[in-house]
Amino acid sequence: MKSLIAGSMLAAAVASVASAGFTGYSVQRTVTAAGNIQYQVFANWDQSGLVFLNAFNFATQSGTMNARHQDTLTAEGEVGTWQAGSSVLAADRNDDSWVTASGLATNAGWGTALDPGFANGGIVRDINNGAGWYDATPGTPNAIQAGGNQGGYRILLAQIVRDGSGADDLATFYLKHAFKVAGTTTALFAEGTFSIGVPAPGAMALLGLAGLAGRRRR
């Protein structure tokens, strides 16, 4: 009961189907200098020597993403894009939403492309079901690097930024991805869910009561 309650209270709930060292997705929450809420989504592994290939079959399971954009396209009156790259100015990077298959967020050459299932336009604040993105520079393998505490190796897959009163509304998403062992050509697959936002105070209180009742029964 204790572990169930503790897991339910996490701001970034994680579930996954393990495959070849994949330990699940994790979410890092940060308040930006501009006062927005930034969620960075990582895929995690417990072994080295892996290369990331692509993410696909994205699907919303509950809630709404409601992401904000601050790339150069928004300055031209457009809604923005999930494409990482030169359209994201360095000064705006922390407050813009984008996806990446290279895991880098330090320059414009992120080497990521959106697959045909990824639709921008009117739903740019919410990644559409069926969307995916991939490594656009396969000649330069995107090695999964050491980092994080969920196995010791991870790669950044997306940055979701929210603003306003709903910045911490809870939402859960499903994502599948492919990777491989460095030096091989066989793709490996894994999948899981991740959440952004935090449970409402009422839900937190109910979880606490459930825990108290469980302890009394024991």
Secondary structure, DSSP 8 states (H G I E B T S, - for coil): -HHHHHHHT-SS-EEEE--TTEEEEEEEEEE-TTS-EEEEEEEEESSSSEEEEEEEEEEEEES-------SHHHHTTS---SB-STTS-GGGGGG--EE-SS---SSS---EEE-TT---GGGTTS--TT--EEES-TTS-EE-EE-SSSSSEEEEEEEEEE-STTTT--EEEEEEEEEEETT----EEEEEEEEES---HHHHHHHHHHHHHHHHH-
